[in-house]
Amino acid sequence: MINFENKKIGYLLIILAMILFVGVIYFVFYFDFGKFGQKTEITEEGTEVPAENIISVEPTEEKPPVVLSRQQMTLAPEQLAISFIERFGTFSNQAIQNLEELNLFMTTEMKDWATKNPPSIEDYDNYYGMTTIAVSAEQQELTSDFAKVLVHTSRRERNVDKEKVFNQDALVEMSKEGSRWKVSGVYWK
């Protein structure tokens, strides 16, 4: 004979377990923990507004233009040259799109050249890749709108059956377009 009292407790436990399960699912997938504990302010109308939505506007005074020192001016082209050469010199026959990603840092002429002269990889069946790491950079020339930087690199050429590591220098020429330095030429030596 089945005890009717035990059956009621069993049903109650199943219902509580289901409610607990639904609660856990809600907190895991739907609850926004970013708003939890967030500071709010009460507006004149009496509604609460999150603190990050309140903007305080203070009168600003006009700031004089920033004048860069010679050292700061030379640092920007060197950093761009190092970053650009590492990405420009790294490719494989399975991922050549990194040239398209560099368009933002190229002058119009350099973009045209890069589009017309992609890396020449004849064998697309077997893996081929080149990895470039910048070791150091030397400022060769710097004016207010033109810079030349020599980047010393370590390159690794990988094929299916061989790997070759070698050092190679790249001369990076840059021109200023507006207030930004852009790469106008790369010459591997």
Phi and psi in degrees as a GROMACS rama.xvg file:
@    title "Ramachandran Plot"
@    xaxis  label "Phi"
@    yaxis  label "Psi"
@TYPE xy
-88.8246  132.515  ILE-2
-79.6144  118.693  ASN-3
-64.9345  -30.9828  PHE-4
-66.7177  -41.2958  GLU-5
-66.9487  -33.4196  ASN-6
-65.4011  -41.3178  LYS-7
-62.3064  -43.5264  LYS-8
-64.3057  -39.2238  ILE-9
-62.7301  -45.9983  GLY-10
-61.6921  -41.5656  TYR-11
-62.901  -41.3357  LEU-12
-66.073  -38.5572  LEU-13
-64.9344  -43.3376  ILE-14
-64.4639  -43.9346  ILE-15
-62.7226  -39.9449  LEU-16
-64.159  -38.4417  ALA-17
-67.3728  -41.4296  MET-18
-63.4679  -42.983  ILE-19
-63.0271  -41.789  LEU-20
-62.2136  -46.0283  PHE-21
-62.4105  -40.7029  VAL-22
-61.8764  -43.9558  GLY-23
-62.9622  -44.8245  VAL-24
-58.7173  -43.476  ILE-25
-59.5228  -49.9549  TYR-26
-67.1826  -32.6883  PHE-27
-74.0004  -41.869  VAL-28
-104.907  -26.1253  PHE-29
-118.398  -25.1106  TYR-30
-71.359  131.832  PHE-31
-93.265  97.6295  ASP-32
-70.0083  -18.1477  PHE-33
-64.6978  -31.5323  GLY-34
-86.8792  -14.3667  LYS-35
-68.5283  126.122  PHE-36
77.5238  15.2342  GLY-37
-79.6567  139.084  GLN-38
-73.3305  139.192  LYS-39
-130.321  159.262  THR-40
-125.524  149.895  GLU-41
-97.0796  126.988  ILE-42
-82.1036  176.13  THR-43
-60.3669  -32.877  GLU-44
-74.6916  -10.9862  GLU-45
95.2721  4.05313  GLY-46
-94.3966  150.177  THR-47
-85.258  137.99  GLU-48
-128.571  131.448  VAL-49
-58.3961  143.496  PRO-50
-58.9568  -33.9051  ALA-51
-72.9942  -13.8609  GLU-52
-87.5428  -7.01175  ASN-53
-93.6714  125.822  ILE-54
-112.879  125.679  ILE-55
-104.354  128.773  SER-56
-106.258  121.703  VAL-57
-111.363  146.694  GLU-58
-62.4229  135.081  PRO-59
-107.083  147.317  THR-60
-101.797  147.95  GLU-61
-68.4871  130.935  GLU-62
-96.7161  144.245  LYS-63
-69.8106  155.577  PRO-64
-62.3065  147.307  PRO-65
-78.076  130.391  VAL-66
-108.478  119.529  VAL-67
-85.9497  143.063  LEU-68
-75.1884  166.502  SER-69
-58.9171  -39.8621  ARG-70
-65.3351  -42.9196  GLN-71
-65.9211  -36.5072  GLN-72
-66.9023  -35.8573  MET-73
-78.4638  -24.448  THR-74
-67.3781  -40.7211  LEU-75
-60.5378  -49.7471  ALA-76
-62.8636  -38.2652  PRO-77
-63.9743  -44.2618  GLU-78
-64.2343  -42.4278  GLN-79
-62.3913  -44.4656  LEU-80
-61.0465  -44.2577  ALA-81
-63.0517  -50.722  ILE-82
-61.9746  -43.4693  SER-83
-64.363  -48.0389  PHE-84
-63.3639  -38.7762  ILE-85
-62.227  -40.4555  GLU-86
-79.1712  -39.0432  ARG-87
-65.8523  -37.112  PHE-88
-88.5387  2.28409  GLY-89
-111.626  120.382  THR-90
-162.067  168.565  PHE-91
-148.114  169.257  SER-92
-72.3289  -6.53485  ASN-93
-102.939  -9.34695  GLN-94
-151.684  87.923  ALA-95
-101.26  -3.16092  ILE-96
-65.9559  -8.75486  GLN-97
-62.3028  -23.4834  ASN-98
-66.3428  -39.5589  LEU-99
-64.5784  -36.4166  GLU-100
-68.0531  -22.8229  GLU-101
-86.4744  -5.20871  LEU-102
-54.0275  -33.2598  ASN-103
-60.1288  -28.5207  LEU-104
-100.161  6.73554  PHE-105
-110.424  149.161  MET-106
-71.6709  167.984  THR-107
-59.0518  -42.3774  THR-108
-63.8038  -40.9806  GLU-109
-67.2272  -38.7506  MET-110
-60.922  -44.3574  LYS-111
-60.9407  -44.6958  ASP-112
-62.6842  -45.5547  TRP-113
-64.4237  -34.0559  ALA-114
-68.9719  -40.0684  THR-115
-80.5938  -19.56  LYS-116
-127.347  66.2006  ASN-117
-68.6667  162.057  PRO-118
-54.7141  135.061  PRO-119
-88.1541  109.97  SER-120
-125.18  109.412  ILE-121
-79.3092  -36.549  GLU-122
-98.6821  101.184  ASP-123
-91.1127  -6.57634  TYR-124
-79.3642  -37.8688  ASP-125
-104.181  149.372  ASN-126
-65.9023  136.952  TYR-127
-141.554  131.927  TYR-128
-147.904  153.146  GLY-129
-128.945  128.098  MET-130
-116.754  132.22  THR-131
-122.532  130.81  THR-132
-124.909  126.229  ILE-133
-76.7398  130.279  ALA-134
-95.6318  -44.1934  VAL-135
-159.844  171.59  SER-136
-142.625  144.827  ALA-137
-125.958  131.407  GLU-138
-72.5697  123.256  GLN-139
-98.2134  -39.6272  GLN-140
-153.642  144.395  GLU-141
-151.891  123.244  LEU-142
-125.325  -174.898  THR-143
-68.1687  -22.0273  SER-144
-132.892  11.1582  ASP-145
-147.029  141.452  PHE-146
-145.439  146.247  ALA-147
-125.518  129.797  LYS-148
-129.863  130.126  VAL-149
-95.6082  119.321  LEU-150
-107.112  123.279  VAL-151
-89.8453  125.511  HIS-152
-124.909  160.351  THR-153
-115.707  125.826  SER-154
-119.728  144.659  ARG-155
-124.107  119.606  ARG-156
-104.109  124.468  GLU-157
-121.406  137.053  ARG-158
-127.085  179.365  ASN-159
-59.1071  -43.912  VAL-160
-114.232  1.78334  ASP-161
-149.739  160.499  LYS-162
-139.366  136.949  GLU-163
-132.95  128.094  LYS-164
-112.768  132.197  VAL-165
-152.25  160.597  PHE-166
-97.0195  141.784  ASN-167
-150.41  137.823  GLN-168
-94.9694  151.149  ASP-169
-133.011  127.959  ALA-170
-92.7752  119.67  LEU-171
-109.399  121.913  VAL-172
-102.198  137.855  GLU-173
-132.502  145.196  MET-174
-122.981  154.56  SER-175
-93.753  125.954  LYS-176
-114.997  108.945  GLU-177
69.2294  -120.176  GLY-178
-106.822  6.22268  SER-179
-112.264  142.957  ARG-180
-80.517  136.102  TRP-181
-131.406  145.35  LYS-182
-76.2821  126.388  VAL-183
-110.085  -11.3964  SER-184
-169.946  147.057  GLY-185
-132.751  128.396  VAL-186
-128.652  109.859  TYR-187
-76.022  136.506  TRP-188
